[in-house]
Amino acid sequence: MALRISHLTFDAHDANAQAHWWAEALGWSEDPEDPNLPGHEECMIFAPDGRQRLLFIEVGDDKVVKNRLHLDLVPTDVSREAEVERLVALGATQVGDHRREDGSGWITLADPEGNELCVLRSELDRPDPYAHLVH
């Protein structure tokens, strides 16, 4: 028996705003036949190939502790530092810097609602350690 992840779900105060922020951050989009609109309690965005999805659901609870799950992001066409600058310009906040002298490590950011995400070293700056898994 096998399972596949349908999508990752994030709690949000404003599902529409979060969906639009993450879509801009990731270069993803909404379903043109079911657009995300203000007031929608559930908003989904899709990767360019449609296979990966993030769902944002409105909840009344505040985020009070560190996320138990977060996304680790790898820039594909710019440096880690350039990507962090872009995300901060979109509204992210830097909450940690875990870069090492050898260029490894990550920078921790928070999205506009405080959800953590990490930006790892760019694909341009390191070999892909998982290349052997691609068929």
Contacts in CASP RR format, 6 or more apart in sequence:
PFRMAT RR
TARGET T0000
AUTHOR 0000-0000-0000
METHOD contacts of the structure
MODEL  1
MALRISHLTFDAHDANAQAHWWAEALGWSEDPEDPNLPGHEECMIFAPDG
RQRLLFIEVGDDKVVKNRLHLDLVPTDVSREAEVERLVALGATQVGDHRR
EDGSGWITLADPEGNELCVLRSELDRPDPYAHLVH
6 53 0 8 1.000
7 44 0 8 1.000
7 52 0 8 1.000
7 53 0 8 1.000
7 54 0 8 1.000
7 55 0 8 1.000
8 53 0 8 1.000
8 54 0 8 1.000
8 55 0 8 1.000
8 69 0 8 1.000
8 71 0 8 1.000
9 54 0 8 1.000
9 55 0 8 1.000
9 56 0 8 1.000
9 57 0 8 1.000
10 18 0 8 1.000
10 54 0 8 1.000
10 55 0 8 1.000
10 56 0 8 1.000
10 57 0 8 1.000
10 115 0 8 1.000
11 57 0 8 1.000
11 58 0 8 1.000
11 59 0 8 1.000
11 61 0 8 1.000
11 63 0 8 1.000
12 18 0 8 1.000
12 56 0 8 1.000
12 57 0 8 1.000
12 58 0 8 1.000
12 59 0 8 1.000
12 113 0 8 1.000
13 58 0 8 1.000
13 59 0 8 1.000
13 60 0 8 1.000
13 62 0 8 1.000
13 113 0 8 1.000
14 58 0 8 1.000
14 113 0 8 1.000
15 36 0 8 1.000
15 39 0 8 1.000
15 40 0 8 1.000
15 41 0 8 1.000
15 42 0 8 1.000
15 43 0 8 1.000
15 56 0 8 1.000
15 57 0 8 1.000
15 58 0 8 1.000
16 36 0 8 1.000
16 37 0 8 1.000
16 38 0 8 1.000
16 39 0 8 1.000
16 40 0 8 1.000
16 43 0 8 1.000
16 56 0 8 1.000
17 112 0 8 1.000
18 43 0 8 1.000
18 56 0 8 1.000
18 111 0 8 1.000
18 112 0 8 1.000
18 113 0 8 1.000
19 30 0 8 1.000
19 36 0 8 1.000
19 43 0 8 1.000
19 44 0 8 1.000
19 45 0 8 1.000
19 54 0 8 1.000
19 56 0 8 1.000
20 36 0 8 1.000
21 90 0 8 1.000
21 91 0 8 1.000
21 111 0 8 1.000
21 112 0 8 1.000
22 28 0 8 1.000
22 45 0 8 1.000
22 54 0 8 1.000
22 56 0 8 1.000
22 111 0 8 1.000
23 29 0 8 1.000
23 30 0 8 1.000
23 45 0 8 1.000
24 90 0 8 1.000
25 87 0 8 1.000
25 90 0 8 1.000
25 92 0 8 1.000
25 111 0 8 1.000
26 45 0 8 1.000
26 47 0 8 1.000
26 73 0 8 1.000
27 48 0 8 1.000
28 45 0 8 1.000
28 46 0 8 1.000
28 47 0 8 1.000
28 48 0 8 1.000
28 54 0 8 1.000
29 45 0 8 1.000
29 46 0 8 1.000
29 48 0 8 1.000
30 36 0 8 1.000
30 43 0 8 1.000
30 44 0 8 1.000
30 45 0 8 1.000
30 46 0 8 1.000
31 44 0 8 1.000
31 46 0 8 1.000
34 44 0 8 1.000
36 43 0 8 1.000
36 44 0 8 1.000
36 45 0 8 1.000
39 58 0 8 1.000
41 57 0 8 1.000
41 58 0 8 1.000
42 55 0 8 1.000
42 56 0 8 1.000
42 57 0 8 1.000
42 58 0 8 1.000
43 55 0 8 1.000
43 56 0 8 1.000
44 53 0 8 1.000
44 54 0 8 1.000
44 55 0 8 1.000
44 56 0 8 1.000
45 53 0 8 1.000
45 54 0 8 1.000
45 56 0 8 1.000
46 52 0 8 1.000
46 53 0 8 1.000
47 53 0 8 1.000
63 113 0 8 1.000
63 114 0 8 1.000
63 115 0 8 1.000
66 116 0 8 1.000
67 115 0 8 1.000
67 116 0 8 1.000
70 115 0 8 1.000
70 116 0 8 1.000
70 117 0 8 1.000
70 118 0 8 1.000
71 117 0 8 1.000
71 118 0 8 1.000
72 106 0 8 1.000
72 117 0 8 1.000
72 118 0 8 1.000
72 120 0 8 1.000
73 83 0 8 1.000
73 117 0 8 1.000
73 118 0 8 1.000
73 119 0 8 1.000
73 120 0 8 1.000
74 119 0 8 1.000
74 120 0 8 1.000
74 121 0 8 1.000
74 122 0 8 1.000
74 123 0 8 1.000
75 82 0 8 1.000
75 83 0 8 1.000
75 119 0 8 1.000
75 120 0 8 1.000
75 122 0 8 1.000
75 123 0 8 1.000
75 124 0 8 1.000
76 122 0 8 1.000
76 123 0 8 1.000
76 124 0 8 1.000
77 123 0 8 1.000
77 124 0 8 1.000
78 86 0 8 1.000
78 122 0 8 1.000
78 124 0 8 1.000
79 122 0 8 1.000
79 124 0 8 1.000
79 125 0 8 1.000
80 99 0 8 1.000
80 106 0 8 1.000
80 107 0 8 1.000
80 119 0 8 1.000
80 120 0 8 1.000
80 121 0 8 1.000
80 122 0 8 1.000
80 125 0 8 1.000
83 119 0 8 1.000
83 122 0 8 1.000
84 92 0 8 1.000
84 94 0 8 1.000
84 107 0 8 1.000
84 109 0 8 1.000
84 119 0 8 1.000
87 109 0 8 1.000
87 119 0 8 1.000
88 94 0 8 1.000
88 109 0 8 1.000
91 111 0 8 1.000
91 112 0 8 1.000
92 109 0 8 1.000
92 110 0 8 1.000
92 111 0 8 1.000
92 112 0 8 1.000
92 117 0 8 1.000
93 109 0 8 1.000
93 110 0 8 1.000
93 114 0 8 1.000
94 107 0 8 1.000
94 108 0 8 1.000
94 109 0 8 1.000
95 108 0 8 1.000
95 109 0 8 1.000
95 110 0 8 1.000
95 116 0 8 1.000
96 107 0 8 1.000
96 108 0 8 1.000
96 109 0 8 1.000
97 107 0 8 1.000
97 108 0 8 1.000
98 105 0 8 1.000
98 106 0 8 1.000
98 107 0 8 1.000
98 108 0 8 1.000
98 118 0 8 1.000
99 105 0 8 1.000
99 106 0 8 1.000
99 107 0 8 1.000
103 121 0 8 1.000
103 125 0 8 1.000
104 121 0 8 1.000
104 126 0 8 1.000
105 120 0 8 1.000
105 121 0 8 1.000
106 118 0 8 1.000
106 119 0 8 1.000
106 120 0 8 1.000
106 121 0 8 1.000
107 118 0 8 1.000
107 119 0 8 1.000
108 116 0 8 1.000
108 117 0 8 1.000
108 118 0 8 1.000
109 116 0 8 1.000
109 117 0 8 1.000
109 118 0 8 1.000
109 119 0 8 1.000
110 116 0 8 1.000
110 117 0 8 1.000
111 117 0 8 1.000
END
